[in-house]
């Protein structure tokens, strides 16, 4: 009796990517899909807007709490078991959210969702990078980058369509089939793994870094209120978060390999360059997702669903550029792909800095399509090059650092552009002028990213093959 042929590393990596993608789509979409329903939730649950805003804020803060622990959790449980536990927690949170009876219960269940999602977001990238061989990582990362690029763009559109067809509970129940399918595929397709070096929990690092991220994200989220940075609930958390973050950096540099997040990975030029640019890409992506819907609604008279539908060309552009970016990455390397991507994002933002109420819609839709092309081109190289030159045990730390950078960058982008928009409106008295100023600032942020892209490695950079991980019984 002949034995079945052994699976190749490529086959195993692709199966892992598919399983991770199915489960990860729900998490990434959920970050933005609920944002369009805040007014409906406030009315149905008899809560004011300031209270219901915590439905989004609590989810964001839960991400900040758990993301720094992912490296330690993976070392204790292994990637497959941790992935399935986190996905099950996200599934349970989704079901409970659909059953919420008031605002406090919904906020509590969103925390459970956020804890599961916060583990999955960095873990999905790390699992692929650890499983795949050098050149194949570029192709596989194009799979993982798909929901990352499309989630913030299509989330509000899908949320608007669901609300148009049914009740807000469906926003959470739509996660159930994806999560169930993700669990089944993870059990069958992700190889069981032994964890790497088992490490002790860095309690001091945890008590410094997680509260630091929560404070920073909380302070930045408060900026979007009416008073901007002048609000009393902005500076204290921002200052406290900055102090705690600085203290963690000092602690981590002294304890190196034993720290909760090993900052030694930032000694690698590709890793620190990609981390910096992930911060700027987060600001460009999430910041624009504040400006663009508001532009269509406040200047062009669209409702929330109409504004979301008008953003579809940006999502289509991101989808199309996924394959193009992978081929270019293999041929010319990360530096020039990222340079061109940010250049397209900046150039496609300029038309909005001149647009008014009478600007031809099709011209702006073309600009959004080009902008999507640029965003898609940026994401894949940055998510790949961050792991260049790192050992298998270092990859979870690189995944955590880059995701933290993107998360904080997104919050900074939203906060700054909200303040710029509000300040410009007050100063000029013209909404059109205020949007022009905000879009020019967005273009400036992107221009900075264009310049920093030259710090990335030039030419095609091969990633080292991972250390083989023996498969054993299912976790």
N, C-alpha and C positions, 0 to 999 in steps of 0.2 A: 504493500500500500504506500503510495507516494505521498509525501507531505506537501501541503500547499506552499507555494512560494512565499518566502518572507517578505514582509512589506519593506519597501525602501524608505530611507529617511524622507525623500520628497513626498511619497505617498502619505506617510504618517503626518507630515507637516501640513499637507493640504487638507487631510481629514480633520486635523485639529483646528485649522483655520475656519473650515465650514461650520464645525460645531460651535466654536467661539463666536462666529459672526451671528448665527441665529439667536443665541442668547443675548449677545451684546447689543443688538439693534434696539431691543426694548428699553434698555437702560439709557442709551444715548438719546433716543427720541423723547424719553420721559422728562429729560432735563428742560425741554422747551414746549412740549405738547400741552402741558397744563397751563402755561402762561396766558393763553387766550381765554381761559375759563374763569379767571379770578372774579369778574363781576357776577357771573352766574352762580359761582360758589358762594359769594357774599350774600346774594339775595336768597338762595335756597337754604343756607345754613344760618340765616339771621345774624350775620356778623358784619362789622364795618370793614372797610377796605384795609385799614391798618392792621387789623387782626388777620384777615384772610391772606394778606401778603406773606404771612409766615408759612403758608403752604409751600411757597417757592423758597423762602429763606431757610426754613428748617431742613429742607432737602439739601440745599447748598452747604449748610453748616455741617450736616452729617457726613457729607463727602469729605470735608476738611478734617473731621475727627479721625476717620478711618484710613484715608489714603496713606499716611505715613507708616501705618502698621503692616502694610501688605507684604513687604519683604520679610519681616519676622514671621508673619502667619504662613507664608509660603515655605519657609524653612522648617516649620513645625508640622504642617499638614501635607505638604506637597501641592503642586499646582492643580492637579485634577480635582482632588478632594476639596480644596479651598474654593475653586471655581463653582463647584456644584453646591456647596454650602451657601456661598454668596448669592448664587442665582435663586436658590430656594428661599432665602430671606427676602430677596427682591419680589419674588412671586407672592409670598405671604403678605408682604406689605401692600402689594397692588390689590389683592383681594380684599384686605381689610380696609384700604382706602375707599373702595367702592361701597363698603358697608358703613362708612362713617355716618354718625348721627348728628354731629355738631362740629364746629370749627376746631376745638381742642383735640377731639379724637382724630380728625383728619390730619392735623399737624403732627400728632404723635405717630400715626401710621406712615406718614411721609418720612419721618426720621428713620423708621425701619427700612423703608425703600432706599433711602440715601446711604445707609450703612452697607446694604448689599451692593448697591451700585458703586459706592466708593472703592470697594475691593475689586470689582470687576473691571473698572475703567483702566487702571494701570496694568492689571494682571493679564488682560487679553493681549496686549502688546508684548509683554514679557514672555508669555507662553509661546507665541509664534517665533520670536527671535531665538529662543532657546531650542526650538524644535527644528528649525530650518537650516539648511546649508547656506553657504555664503551668498552666491548670486541669486538663489531662489528666494531669499528674504525680500528682495525688491518686489518680486511678483506677489508674494504672499502679503506683504504690507499694503499693497494696493487693494487687497480684499478687506483688510482690517480698517484701512483709512476711509473706506466707502461710508460706513455709518457715521464716522467721526466728522467727515466733511458735510454730509447731507443732513445729519440729525438737526443741527441748529437752524437749517434753512427750511426743511420740510416739516419739522415738528409743528410750528404754528399753523401751517396749511392743513395738516392732517387733523390737528385739534379743532380747527374751524369747521372742517367737513363733518367730523363726528358730532360736534355740538349742533350743527345744522340738521343732522339726521336723528339725534336722540338726546338723552340726558347726560349730565356730566359724569355719571358713574361709568359710562362706556370709555371714558378717557383712561381709566385704570384697568378695566376688564379687557381692553384690547391687548394688554401685556400678557394675559394668561396663556393663550395658545402659543405665543412666541417663547415664553418661559418654559412651558411644558415640553415643547419640541426641543428647546435648547438643552433641557435636562436629559431627555432621552438620547439625543445625539452625543452629548458629553459622555454619558455612561458607555455608549457603544463605540465612539470614534476617537476619543482622547485617550492615549495610552496612559496607564497608571505609571506613576513616577515615584522615585525616591527623592525626598527633599535633599537639598545640598547640605552644606555645613549647618548643623543645628545650633542655633544661637540663643542665648538668653535674652529675655526681653529687657531692653534698655529703658527702665522705668523713668529715669531722669529725662532722657531724650523724649519720651512719650509725653511727660508732663510739661515739657517746654514746647515741642513742635506742634502737637495737635491743638492746644489752646491758642498758640500763635496764629495758626491758619484760621481757626474759627473767629478769632478777634479781627483779623485783617479782612476776611470775607464779610463778616457782619458789619464792620465799619464802612466798607466800600458799598455794601448793599443799601445802607442808610443814606448814602450820598444822593441817591436818585429821588429822595423826597424833595419837598418844595424848597427847603433852605440850603440845599447843596452841602458844601463842606462846612457851612456855618452852623449846622444843626448840632445840638449838644450830644447826640448819640453817635457822632462820627469820630471826633478826635480821640476821646478816651480809648475806645477799642483799637483804633489804628495805632495809637502810641503804645498801648500795652502789647499789641501784637508784634510791633516792630522790636520792642525790647526783648520779648520772649524769643523771637526769631534770631536776633543777634546772639542771645545767650545760648541758643541751640547750636548755632554755627561754632561758637567757641568750644562748647562741649564736644561736638562731633569731631572737630579737628584734633582735640586732645585724645579722644578715644578711638578714632579712626574705625577700624574694622568692627568694633563692638558697638558702635553707635546705631541708633534706630534706623537712620538713613546714612549710609556711608558717603560722605561728601568727597571722598577721594576720587570718585568717578568723574568729578568735575576737573580733575587734573588732565583728563583726556580732552584735547582740543576739539575733536568732533562733538563730544558730549556737551561741553559748556557752550559751544557755539550754537548747537541745535537747541539747547535749553533756552538760551537768550532769544532765539528766533521763534521758539514755541510761545514764549511770553508775548512777543509782538504779534504773532499770528492769532493768538487768542484775543488780543485787543482788537485786531482788525476784523475778526469774524464776529465776535459777540457784540462789539461796539457798533458795527454796522447793522446788526439785528435789532438794535434800539432805534437807530436813525431811519433806516429804510421803511419799515412799516409806518412810523410816524409821518414820514414824508408823504407817503401815498394817502394817508388818512387826513392829515391836517392841511395839506396844500392841494391835494387832488380830489378830496371828497370821497374817498373809498371807505367802505366799512372794513371791519377786521378781516373777514373772509376774503374780500376782494383784494385787500393789501397783501394777504398771504399768497393768493393765487398769482399776483403779479411778480412775486419773488421766485416763482418756479424756474424761469430761465437761469437764475443763478445756480439752482440745484442741478439743472440739466448740464450746465457748463462744468460743474464739479464732477459729475458722473462721467462725462466724455473725457475729461483730461486725465482721469485715473490711469487709463491704459497708455496714453501718450506720455505721461510723466514717468511711468515705469520703464518704457523703452528709452527715453532720453536719459534717465538715470544710469542705465547700463552703458550708454554710449559716451556721454559727456560729463557725468558725475554730478554730485549734489549741488556744488556751488552754482553752476550755471543754470540748473533747473530751478533752484530756489530764487536766484536772481531774476530770471525771466518771469517766474510766477508772481513775485511781489511787484515787478514792474507792470505786469498786466493788471493786478489789483489796483495799483495806484492810478494808472492811466484810465481805467474804467470807472474810477470814483470821481474823477475830474468833471465829467458831464453833469453830475448831480450838484457840483459846486456852482454851476451856472444855471441849473434848471429852475424854472418857475412854474406857475400854474398853467401856462399855455405851451410848455415844451412838448414836442411830439412824443407820444407814449412809446412808439416802436423804437425810437432812438435810445430811450432809456432802457428798454427791454434788451436791446443788443448790448448795451453797456453792462447790464446785469449778467448776461450770458458770458461776456468776456471776463468779468470779475469772478464768476464761478470757475472759469477755466484756470485763472490764476490761483485761486484758493485751493483747488484740487491739486495743482502742480506743486504747491508748497508743502502740503501735508505729508505726502508719501516720503520724499527725501528726508525731511526732518525727523520723522518717526523711525526711519531706517538708520540714518547716519549717527544718531545719538548712541547707538550700541557698537559702533566701530571700535575695535581694539579692546573690548571688554571681555573678561572671563565670564563663564556661565553664572557664577555666584554674584557677580557684580551687576548683572543685567536687571534684576528686580529693583535695585537702587536707582539705576538710570531711568527705568520706567516710572518710578515714583517722582523723581526730580523733574522730569519733563512734564508729567501730568500736573504736578503742583504749579509749575511755571505757566502752563496753559490756563489752568483754572484761575489763578490769581491775575494773569494777564487779561483774561476775559472780564473779570470784575473791575479791574482798573480801567479798561477801555470803556465799559458801560458807565462807570462813575464819572470819568473825565468828560466824556461826550455829553452826558446828561447835564453837567455843570456848564459846559461851554454853550450848549443849546439854551439853557435857562438864562445864563448871563447875557448872551447875545440878544435874546428876545427882550430882556429888560432894558438893555442899553440902547438898542436901535428902535424898539417898538414895532419891528417888522418881523413876522414869522419867517418870511422868505429869506431875509438877510441872515437870520439866526441859523437856518439850515445851511445856507451857503458857508457860513463860518465853521460850522461843525464838520461839514464835508471836507473843507480845506484842511482842518486839523487832522481828519482821518487820512487824507492824502499825505500829510506830513509824517504821520506815524509810519505809514507804509514806505515812504521814502527813506526813513531811517533803517527800516528792515532791508531795503535794497542795498544800502551801503554795508550793513553788517553781514550780508550774505557772502561777501568776499572772505570772511573769516573761515567759512566752511572749507573742508579739504577740496583741493582742485583735482580734476581727473576722476576716473572711476576708482572707487575705493572698495576693495574686496573685504568682506567680513569674514572672520575666522570661522571655521566649522565648529559647531558646538561639541562639547564632550558628550559622547553617546550616553544615553540614560537607559539602563536595562529595564525592560518592561516586566511586570509581574502581575499578580492577580489584581483584578479591578479594585480600585480604592473605594 
